Amino acid sequence: MISGLTSQAPRGDLERGRLKAVRTVLACTLLALLFAAGGKVAIAQDQPAPTTQIKVGVYTSPPFVMARADGYEGMAVELWEDVADRLDLDFSYEAYPTIRALVDATADGSIDVAVTNLTITQNRAHRIDFTHPWFDAGLRILVADDRSAGLSEVIAGLRDSGHLRAYAWLGLVVLAATGLLTVFDRRFDTNFPRRWREGLAESFHTVMSVATSGKMPSRKNLFGWVGRIWQALWMVCGIAVLAYVTSSVTSVMTTLSLTNQINSLEDLPGKRVGVFTGSVAEDFARQAGMPARSFDDVGSAAAALGQERVAAIIGDAPVLEYFAHTNPEAGLDVVGPIFEPDKYGFGLAHGSALTRPVTIELLGMHEGGRIEALRERYFGEAQ
């Protein structure tokens, strides 16, 4: 009996050991399942939320976004399409006429991503999210390289300098001298025309010859040595008038030439500048107190510059440099150093599930050299 009990004890211990082992295996399996589920959740958090098709807003700004017959091209477009391909995203483009309209559409959720050379600023960051920056830029100035003073500017300069009033007095002196010379010659020169209109014309020609050339035309000397002295005095007056007119016009044109030259930001105060609607340049001009005129794109702004409706254009340096380089016939030049340095990024609505995965891909493309390769292809090697 005792031996039977002792034989059952090991058997009970064995069953308890088996039960414990089964519980251990079940616990390990459950933990493994929990870890796997947690990993899937973490991965899912790095992926964009499922969507039928992503709406991508673009603003044409060569060489970052350029329209073509079957879509768009440019550095920003290529960069976005590389990101979308890596994330396996389906998307469609929608164009916007201004940067402001593009930002507004991003903020209100009309589009999912804003693709262009979109400057990252604090004011915009209050309204939309940005990816990691992918391009360093800043503002520069576009001017006409053959800017010269027009006739209206010369006349205005003569007026402001007080020379026009002096010219008016000289004109009155010429008219008075013409009348007096006509009366004098009709009285003392028998060969002088008898009709008043011929006589006045002859006297006017004589006076203007002295005033414009400083030379006395051939005339009969009616008073001997006194007449010669009188003619010499006339010549001195003519030379003085000619010198005054020449020097006054030259000084005004020189002043206009110097004031019309724009070589840096310091030359812009008091001049009307062109900016792009809703751009950082527009905000900068307004804060600096510059009279500014807004344009939808660089083409219309350059046309206004050529027509002298604005003295210069303030805009993103790479955009202005690319336009001047690809349109040499426009006679435009980018001057001055970069000011207000900034960075470009893609814009997304606040809280977008795309922000993190797109940023991760941009970081990978930056580390892998893809972004630098695109920059060199569109702008050449860095100096």
C-alpha positions as a printed NumPy array, in Angstrom:
array([[  0.   ,   0.   ,   0.   ],
       [  2.776,   2.353,   0.934],
       [  4.697,   1.377,  -2.173],
       [  1.624,   2.239,  -4.32 ],
       [  1.406,   5.686,  -2.82 ],
       [  5.071,   6.346,  -3.427],
       [  4.715,   5.327,  -7.081],
       [  1.825,   7.79 ,  -7.576],
       [  3.776,  10.769,  -6.156],
       [  6.314,  11.049,  -9.001],
       [  3.51 ,  10.642, -11.488],
       [  1.68 ,  13.707,  -9.994],
       [  4.858,  15.728, -10.043],
       [  5.337,  14.846, -13.686],
       [  1.839,  16.015, -14.615],
       [  2.329,  19.262, -12.748],
       [  5.63 ,  19.797, -14.586],
       [  3.972,  19.206, -17.937],
       [  1.191,  21.674, -17.07 ],
       [  3.753,  24.274, -16.047],
       [  5.643,  23.811, -19.299],
       [  2.443,  24.225, -21.324],
       [  1.647,  27.437, -19.448],
       [  5.166,  28.737, -20.108],
       [  4.884,  28.015, -23.835],
       [  1.493,  29.715, -23.985],
       [  2.836,  32.782, -22.163],
       [  5.827,  33.058, -24.508],
       [  3.565,  32.696, -27.53 ],
       [  1.253,  35.423, -26.224],
       [  4.198,  37.769, -25.593],
       [  5.539,  37.118, -29.079],
       [  2.161,  37.948, -30.579],
       [  1.983,  41.175, -28.557],
       [  5.464,  42.242, -29.686],
       [  4.596,  41.493, -33.307],
       [  1.386,  43.487, -33.065],
       [  3.265,  46.395, -31.483],
       [  5.816,  46.368, -34.298],
       [  3.07 ,  46.428, -36.903],
       [  1.457,  49.4  , -35.156],
       [  4.776,  51.254, -35.082],
       [  5.338,  50.569, -38.765],
       [  1.809,  51.627, -39.557],
       [  2.37 ,  54.911, -37.762],
       [  5.261,  55.704, -40.146],
       [  3.117,  55.092, -43.213],
       [  0.538,  57.512, -44.621],
       [ -3.1  ,  56.795, -44.036],
       [ -4.721,  54.842, -46.853],
       [ -6.205,  57.137, -49.455],
       [ -7.593,  56.736, -52.937],
       [ -5.466,  59.477, -54.485],
       [ -3.329,  62.244, -53.021],
       [ -3.946,  65.777, -54.299],
       [ -0.694,  67.608, -54.983],
       [ -0.862,  71.372, -55.513],
       [  1.82 ,  73.031, -57.645],
       [  2.827,  76.608, -58.428],
       [  4.793,  77.126, -61.632],
       [  8.207,  78.52 , -60.729],
       [ 11.061,  77.48 , -63.056],
       [ 13.262,  75.545, -62.572],
       [ 11.462,  73.989, -59.586],
       [  8.066,  73.54 , -61.249],
       [  7.606,  73.855, -65.025],
       [  4.497,  72.986, -67.004],
       [  4.702,  70.677, -69.995],
       [  2.17 ,  69.118, -72.34 ],
       [  1.681,  65.949, -70.269],
       [  2.193,  67.295, -66.764],
       [  4.96 ,  69.015, -64.857],
       [  8.711,  68.853, -64.526],
       [ 11.424,  70.58 , -62.527],
       [ 13.575,  69.951, -59.484],
       [ 10.733,  70.07 , -56.934],
       [  8.527,  67.886, -59.146],
       [ 11.233,  65.257, -59.649],
       [ 11.993,  65.235, -55.947],
       [  8.334,  64.773, -55.022],
       [  7.822,  62.019, -57.593],
       [ 10.84 ,  60.152, -56.214],
       [  9.351,  60.38 , -52.709],
       [  5.921,  59.275, -53.937],
       [  7.467,  56.325, -55.765],
       [  9.31 ,  55.186, -52.646],
       [  6.131,  55.44 , -50.567],
       [  3.996,  53.879, -53.314],
       [  1.629,  56.87 , -53.397],
       [ -0.97 ,  57.544, -56.071],
       [ -1.399,  61.274, -56.723],
       [ -2.673,  63.912, -59.141],
       [ -1.511,  67.484, -59.754],
       [ -3.569,  70.643, -59.383],
       [ -2.096,  74.009, -60.425],
       [ -2.503,  77.255, -58.466],
       [ -1.885,  80.761, -59.871],
       [ -0.013,  82.211, -56.877],
       [  1.984,  81.023, -53.884],
       [ -0.653,  82.53 , -51.591],
       [ -3.393,  80.47 , -53.226],
       [ -1.257,  77.335, -52.892],
       [ -0.658,  77.904, -49.171],
       [ -4.348,  78.672, -48.586],
       [ -5.366,  75.44 , -50.326],
       [ -2.925,  73.473, -48.173],
       [ -4.17 ,  75.095, -44.979],
       [ -7.857,  74.381, -45.653],
       [ -7.229,  70.798, -46.771],
       [ -8.111,  71.288, -50.435],
       [ -4.811,  69.598, -51.297],
       [ -2.609,  67.148, -49.426],
       [  0.844,  68.374, -50.458],
       [  2.174,  71.704, -51.773],
       [  5.047,  71.217, -54.221],
       [  7.113,  74.198, -55.358],
       [ 10.005,  76.273, -54.016],
       [  7.971,  76.93 , -50.863],
       [  9.888,  78.972, -48.292],
       [  9.611,  77.779, -44.698],
       [  8.561,  80.717, -42.504],
       [  7.114,  81.119, -39.022],
       [  3.885,  82.666, -40.301],
       [  3.298,  79.79 , -42.702],
       [  4.202,  77.232, -40.04 ],
       [  1.277,  78.557, -37.974],
       [ -1.035,  77.484, -40.807],
       [  0.563,  74.385, -42.356],
       [  3.178,  71.719, -41.621],
       [  6.503,  71.501, -43.435],
       [  8.765,  68.61 , -44.281],
       [ 12.476,  68.685, -43.616],
       [ 14.021,  71.441, -45.818],
       [ 15.587,  70.244, -49.064],
       [ 17.039,  73.465, -50.574],
       [ 18.909,  76.501, -49.218],
       [ 18.085,  79.804, -50.922],
       [ 17.407,  83.491, -50.26 ],
       [ 16.361,  86.71 , -51.998],
       [ 18.189,  88.612, -54.75 ],
       [ 17.42 ,  91.491, -57.137],
       [ 16.68 ,  91.342, -60.874],
       [ 17.322,  94.511, -62.919],
       [ 17.547,  95.594, -66.548],
       [ 21.241,  95.614, -67.45 ],
       [ 20.9  ,  98.573, -69.855],
       [ 18.808, 100.861, -67.652],
       [ 19.182, 104.462, -68.907],
       [ 17.4  , 107.756, -68.32 ],
       [ 14.568, 108.583, -70.707],
       [ 13.63 , 112.   , -72.085],
       [ 10.876, 112.487, -69.528],
       [ 13.313, 111.758, -66.69 ],
       [ 15.842, 114.24 , -68.116],
       [ 13.175, 116.954, -68.369],
       [ 12.017, 116.203, -64.825],
       [ 15.616, 116.399, -63.637],
       [ 16.13 , 119.771, -65.348],
       [ 12.93 , 121.041, -63.747],
       [ 13.877, 119.829, -60.281],
       [ 17.315, 121.427, -60.637],
       [ 15.826, 124.785, -61.648],
       [ 17.368, 124.744, -65.128],
       [ 14.049, 124.875, -66.993],
       [ 13.316, 128.286, -65.477],
       [ 16.723, 129.51 , -66.654],
       [ 16.003, 128.096, -70.122],
       [ 12.725, 130.034, -70.172],
       [ 14.57 , 133.28 , -69.415],
       [ 17.085, 132.487, -72.149],
       [ 14.195, 131.951, -74.56 ],
       [ 12.77 , 135.363, -73.701],
       [ 16.203, 136.924, -74.227],
       [ 16.472, 135.241, -77.649],
       [ 13.056, 136.576, -78.678],
       [ 13.87 , 140.067, -77.427],
       [ 17.248, 140.013, -79.192],
       [ 15.564, 138.862, -82.397],
       [ 13.128, 141.785, -82.293],
       [ 15.78 , 144.38 , -81.445],
       [ 18.168, 143.097, -84.114],
       [ 15.39 , 143.221, -86.698],
       [ 14.567, 146.84 , -85.844],
       [ 18.279, 147.732, -85.835],
       [ 19.043, 146.154, -89.212],
       [ 15.927, 147.61 , -90.846],
       [ 17.132, 151.019, -89.71 ],
       [ 20.82 , 150.832, -90.611],
       [ 21.273, 148.02 , -93.187],
       [ 19.908, 148.876, -96.608],
       [ 20.274, 145.259, -97.762],
       [ 18.18 , 143.876, -94.918],
       [ 14.847, 142.323, -96.028],
       [ 12.016, 144.857, -95.953],
       [  9.251, 142.395, -95.133],
       [  8.897, 141.745, -91.43 ],
       [  8.646, 137.961, -91.597],
       [ 11.823, 137.662, -93.696],
       [ 13.562, 140.166, -91.449],
       [ 12.548, 138.392, -88.235],
       [ 13.619, 135.024, -89.661],
       [ 17.019, 136.459, -90.631],
       [ 17.54 , 137.997, -87.194],
       [ 16.385, 134.833, -85.393],
       [ 18.886, 132.793, -87.405],
       [ 21.664, 135.21 , -86.451],
       [ 20.81 , 135.131, -82.74 ],
       [ 20.522, 131.316, -82.64 ],
       [ 23.822, 130.917, -84.489],
       [ 25.539, 132.924, -81.792],
       [ 23.685, 131.102, -78.973],
       [ 24.296, 127.558, -80.232],
       [ 27.757, 127.806, -81.79 ],
       [ 29.318, 130.907, -80.29 ],
       [ 30.104, 132.141, -83.796],
       [ 28.884, 135.305, -85.451],
       [ 27.586, 134.754, -89.009],
       [ 29.048, 136.953, -91.734],
       [ 27.489, 140.392, -91.422],
       [ 28.238, 143.81 , -92.773],
       [ 30.147, 145.89 , -90.213],
       [ 28.258, 149.174, -90.106],
       [ 30.112, 150.84 , -87.227],
       [ 33.812, 150.09 , -87.723],
       [ 35.782, 149.19 , -84.595],
       [ 32.753, 149.713, -82.357],
       [ 30.861, 147.184, -84.427],
       [ 33.688, 144.66 , -84.046],
       [ 33.665, 145.002, -80.265],
       [ 29.885, 144.58 , -80.273],
       [ 30.176, 141.401, -82.346],
       [ 32.854, 140.046, -79.969],
       [ 30.573, 140.629, -76.986],
       [ 27.806, 138.773, -78.8  ],
       [ 30.169, 135.817, -79.297],
       [ 31.112, 135.766, -75.61 ],
       [ 27.437, 135.686, -74.646],
       [ 26.807, 132.886, -77.13 ],
       [ 29.683, 130.783, -75.778],
       [ 28.42 , 131.303, -72.203],
       [ 24.887, 130.233, -73.147],
       [ 26.168, 127.159, -75.011],
       [ 28.398, 126.157, -72.088],
       [ 25.565, 126.57 , -69.573],
       [ 23.054, 124.499, -71.548],
       [ 25.592, 121.749, -72.234],
       [ 26.823, 121.528, -68.639],
       [ 23.329, 121.578, -67.121],
       [ 22.046, 118.768, -69.345],
       [ 25.211, 116.728, -68.799],
       [ 25.069, 117.105, -65.012],
       [ 21.414, 116.072, -64.875],
       [ 22.007, 113.018, -67.079],
       [ 25.022, 112.005, -64.989],
       [ 22.98 , 112.294, -61.805],
       [ 20.157, 110.24 , -63.305],
       [ 22.612, 107.609, -64.488],
       [ 24.031, 107.252, -60.994],
       [ 20.655, 107.198, -59.253],
       [ 19.205, 104.699, -61.756],
       [ 21.949, 102.171, -61.069],
       [ 20.835,  99.357, -58.773],
       [ 23.632,  97.138, -57.528],
       [ 22.402,  96.027, -54.114],
       [ 19.6  ,  96.257, -51.58 ],
       [ 20.872,  99.675, -50.444],
       [ 19.953, 101.161, -53.851],
       [ 16.253, 100.212, -53.634],
       [ 14.73 , 102.688, -51.12 ],
       [ 12.384, 105.083, -52.899],
       [ 12.078, 102.87 , -55.994],
       [  9.065, 100.781, -56.963],
       [  9.887,  97.081, -56.951],
       [  8.138,  94.029, -58.347],
       [  7.383,  90.998, -56.144],
       [  5.42 ,  87.752, -56.469],
       [  1.956,  87.571, -54.933],
       [  2.001,  85.892, -51.538],
       [  5.78 ,  85.421, -51.559],
       [  8.373,  86.059, -48.877],
       [  9.68 ,  88.891, -51.081],
       [  6.27 ,  90.594, -50.895],
       [  6.355,  90.412, -47.087],
       [  9.921,  91.744, -47.059],
       [  9.1  ,  94.72 , -49.315],
       [  6.045,  95.61 , -47.233],
       [  7.978,  95.454, -43.959],
       [ 10.808,  97.541, -45.471],
       [  8.322, 100.217, -46.583],
       [  9.152,  99.853, -50.286],
       [  6.484, 100.71 , -52.865],
       [  5.792,  97.321, -54.431],
       [  3.715,  95.88 , -57.227],
       [  2.687,  92.207, -57.108],
       [  2.838,  89.794, -60.041],
       [  1.635,  86.22 , -60.413],
       [  4.842,  84.887, -61.982],
       [  8.361,  85.827, -63.039],
       [  7.385,  86.25 , -66.701],
       [  4.862,  89.029, -66.068],
       [  7.213,  90.679, -63.567],
       [ 10.072,  90.674, -66.098],
       [  7.785,  92.216, -68.733],
       [  6.931,  95.054, -66.339],
       [ 10.63 ,  95.54 , -65.641],
       [ 11.352,  95.821, -69.356],
       [  8.586,  98.43 , -69.691],
       [ 10.064, 100.366, -66.722],
       [  6.877, 100.006, -64.676],
       [  9.115,  98.805, -61.85 ],
       [ 12.76 ,  99.584, -61.167],
       [ 13.695,  96.07 , -60.008],
       [ 12.283,  92.683, -59.014],
       [ 12.859,  91.069, -55.627],
       [ 12.474,  87.31 , -55.615],
       [ 13.983,  83.929, -54.794],
       [ 17.593,  83.898, -55.97 ],
       [ 17.507,  80.561, -57.872],
       [ 14.305,  81.528, -59.701],
       [ 15.662,  84.917, -60.824],
       [ 19.059,  83.473, -61.758],
       [ 17.47 ,  80.711, -63.829],
       [ 15.169,  83.158, -65.641],
       [ 18.005,  85.569, -66.478],
       [ 20.176,  82.678, -67.697],
       [ 17.506,  81.11 , -69.906],
       [ 16.229,  84.442, -71.329],
       [ 19.376,  86.321, -72.443],
       [ 17.4  ,  88.296, -75.025],
       [ 15.485,  90.024, -72.212],
       [ 18.601,  91.96 , -71.178],
       [ 18.215,  91.244, -67.464],
       [ 20.81 ,  90.712, -64.763],
       [ 20.738,  89.483, -61.163],
       [ 22.717,  91.802, -58.884],
       [ 23.824,  92.012, -55.283],
       [ 24.446,  89.295, -52.711],
       [ 21.77 ,  87.015, -51.267],
       [ 19.791,  88.577, -48.415],
       [ 17.074,  87.121, -46.183],
       [ 18.424,  83.524, -46.502],
       [ 15.743,  80.848, -46.288],
       [ 14.983,  77.177, -46.94 ],
       [ 12.461,  75.32 , -49.119],
       [ 10.284,  72.421, -48.043],
       [  7.068,  70.673, -49.05 ],
       [  3.91 ,  71.939, -47.323],
       [  1.188,  69.741, -45.826],
       [ -1.938,  70.303, -43.76 ],
       [ -1.549,  70.356, -39.971],
       [ -1.461,  66.826, -38.571],
       [ -1.11 ,  65.158, -41.966],
       [ -0.137,  61.479, -41.844],
       [  2.171,  62.148, -44.786],
       [  4.497,  64.584, -43.011],
       [  6.63 ,  62.025, -41.159],
       [  7.099,  59.448, -43.958],
       [  7.823,  62.143, -46.567],
       [ 10.376,  63.758, -44.249],
       [ 12.053,  60.389, -43.621],
       [ 12.365,  59.787, -47.366],
       [ 13.759,  63.3  , -47.919],
       [ 16.375,  62.692, -45.231],
       [ 17.342,  59.442, -46.907],
       [ 17.608,  61.134, -50.309],
       [ 19.723,  63.891, -48.785],
       [ 22.071,  61.403, -47.144],
       [ 22.216,  59.321, -50.321],
       [ 23.144,  62.283, -52.54 ],
       [ 19.974,  62.283, -54.642],
       [ 18.994,  65.866, -53.735],
       [ 22.504,  67.163, -54.471],
       [ 22.457,  65.378, -57.838],
       [ 19.181,  67.101, -58.73 ],
       [ 20.542,  70.478, -57.653],
       [ 23.638,  70.077, -59.82 ],
       [ 21.542,  69.022, -62.81 ],
       [ 19.385,  72.151, -62.638],
       [ 21.878,  74.714, -61.327],
       [ 25.319,  73.31 , -62.069],
       [ 28.085,  72.529, -59.632],
       [ 28.403,  74.756, -56.578],
       [ 31.07 ,  77.431, -56.91 ]])
